[in-house]
Amino acid sequence: MDLSLEGKVAIVTGAASGFGRAVATTLATEGVRVAGADINEAGVTSAMKELGGGAGSCRGYALDVASRDNWQELVRSVEEDLGPVDILCNIAGPAPGPVSGHLDTDDDEWHRQIEGHLSGVFRGCQTVLPGMMERRYGKIVNMCSFTAHGTVANIPGYDAAFGGILAYTKDLARYVAPYNINVNCVSPGNVETPMTQGWMSSPAPASASSRTPSSGASANPTTSPTGWSSSPPTARSTPSVSRSTCPAAS
């Protein structure tokens, strides 16, 4: 598909694998210069090389999304290497821990989820927005989850973090709309990625999943809503939530 994104510069977090890598692949196919960022520096460097790193159009960068200093250094480096940031796709975030239920989640697990998801999205947006507002152009896509809509019964930290992302996206979208910046949110169903495969093999998620009405199927990473949300046709779609509450077989 032609999303009219050729020559744009995008930061995609979590780009070493899973959804992040799939999104980076879609954008690179559209001619976007992709800055893949991930806490797994070796993995994201390898992934970006496969997408066209040799031609200088895709590069990998180390990033801990919970670190404001990391975000500021990332944006500086991307602007020097690839140009001003036009698109931000906030995909990265931690899976729930092995002990993550309503009565056994401790403060460390709660803060890990909030920092790794909600605060990471907030810091990323806050770092790229001054440049986008000055240029009066930008596309931000925040990865949410079907869990933000109350469909999983026993992972409170994870659910609360994504619920916060959903509310924050709607609030931010209205704030930056006058600057020709679109902010959208994608809430997919259960998707088989390295993160979810590891998490679903532990007891807590199995218990949570057993309380969740769904088809029982898992999809593979899909990028169409995210790529579309980054494209010119979404100029009036601020804010929108692309939601899949029940997993669909791929």
NORLINJO-V831046 format. One record per residue. N is the residue number from 0. RES is the residue in one small letter. PSI is psi in degrees with one decimal (999 if undefined). Layout:
n = {N/N}
res = {RES/RES}
psi = {PSI/PSI}
//
This chain:
n = {0/1/2/3/4/5/6/7/8/9/10/11/12/13/14/15/16/17/18/19/20/21/22/23/24/25/26/27/28/29/30/31/32/33/34/35/36/37/38/39/40/41/42/43/44/45/46/47/48/49/50/51/52/53/54/55/56/57/58/59/60/61/62/63/64/65/66/67/68/69/70/71/72/73/74/75/76/77/78/79/80/81/82/83/84/85/86/87/88/89/90/91/92/93/94/95/96/97/98/99/100/101/102/103/104/105/106/107/108/109/110/111/112/113/114/115/116/117/118/119/120/121/122/123/124/125/126/127/128/129/130/131/132/133/134/135/136/137/138/139/140/141/142/143/144/145/146/147/148/149/150/151/152/153/154/155/156/157/158/159/160/161/162/163/164/165/166/167/168/169/170/171/172/173/174/175/176/177/178/179/180/181/182/183/184/185/186/187/188/189/190/191/192/193/194/195/196/197/198/199/200/201/202/203/204/205/206/207/208/209/210/211/212/213/214/215/216/217/218/219/220/221/222/223/224/225/226/227/228/229/230/231/232/233/234/235/236/237/238/239/240/241/242/243/244/245/246/247/248/249}
res = {m/d/l/s/l/e/g/k/v/a/i/v/t/g/a/a/s/g/f/g/r/a/v/a/t/t/l/a/t/e/g/v/r/v/a/g/a/d/i/n/e/a/g/v/t/s/a/m/k/e/l/g/g/g/a/g/s/c/r/g/y/a/l/d/v/a/s/r/d/n/w/q/e/l/v/r/s/v/e/e/d/l/g/p/v/d/i/l/c/n/i/a/g/p/a/p/g/p/v/s/g/h/l/d/t/d/d/d/e/w/h/r/q/i/e/g/h/l/s/g/v/f/r/g/c/q/t/v/l/p/g/m/m/e/r/r/y/g/k/i/v/n/m/c/s/f/t/a/h/g/t/v/a/n/i/p/g/y/d/a/a/f/g/g/i/l/a/y/t/k/d/l/a/r/y/v/a/p/y/n/i/n/v/n/c/v/s/p/g/n/v/e/t/p/m/t/q/g/w/m/s/s/p/a/p/a/s/a/s/s/r/t/p/s/s/g/a/s/a/n/p/t/t/s/p/t/g/w/s/s/s/p/p/t/a/r/s/t/p/s/v/s/r/s/t/c/p/a/a/s}
psi = {150.4/109.0/6.1/45.1/3.9/131.5/-9.9/160.0/127.7/138.1/127.0/115.0/156.3/27.2/0.2/-26.1/176.9/-141.7/-44.9/-44.9/-39.3/-41.9/-45.4/-40.3/-45.7/-45.8/-41.7/-38.4/-29.3/5.0/14.9/141.7/111.3/126.7/100.2/129.5/137.9/151.8/-22.0/86.0/-43.7/-42.4/-43.0/-32.8/-44.2/-43.5/-42.3/-32.6/-39.4/-28.5/-7.2/24.3/-28.8/-29.9/-1.0/4.9/-17.7/130.3/149.8/143.5/146.1/138.0/126.9/108.7/-19.7/-6.9/117.3/-39.8/-41.5/-43.4/-45.4/-40.8/-39.4/-50.3/-40.4/-46.0/-42.9/-42.5/-36.3/-39.0/-41.4/-25.0/178.4/144.1/119.9/-31.3/136.0/123.1/106.2/96.9/-32.7/153.4/155.9/150.7/158.7/148.1/171.9/-25.9/99.0/21.9/178.1/-36.3/-15.7/-2.6/123.6/177.0/-36.1/-45.1/-40.8/-50.3/-32.7/-41.3/-46.0/-44.6/-44.0/-26.0/-74.0/-51.4/-33.9/-43.9/-45.8/-47.6/-37.9/-48.1/-44.9/-28.9/-38.8/-20.5/-39.7/-44.1/-42.3/-42.3/-38.1/-39.7/-8.9/46.7/139.5/153.4/124.9/129.1/118.8/125.4/123.6/-149.7/153.4/-20.8/-20.7/-15.7/17.2/32.2/-4.6/136.0/-7.8/32.2/71.2/-41.0/-45.6/-47.5/-45.5/-38.4/-44.0/-33.1/-38.3/-40.2/-40.6/-48.7/-42.2/-40.3/-45.3/-41.5/-47.5/-39.2/-41.8/-34.8/-41.3/-2.3/-40.0/-14.8/13.4/35.7/128.2/132.9/120.5/167.8/138.7/124.1/85.2/164.1/-163.6/124.6/134.8/108.5/167.8/-36.6/-50.1/-31.7/-42.0/-41.1/-44.2/-12.8/-7.5/161.3/-41.4/-48.4/-34.1/-39.6/-43.8/-42.8/-33.2/-18.5/3.4/117.0/124.0/175.7/-13.2/-1.7/156.3/141.2/165.9/162.2/130.6/143.1/-5.1/-49.8/-37.7/-45.6/-43.9/-38.7/-16.7/-0.8/162.4/-33.9/-14.6/17.2/-25.4/11.8/58.0/119.4/162.0/155.2/115.6/113.0/134.2/101.8/-24.3/127.7/143.0/136.9/142.2/999}
//
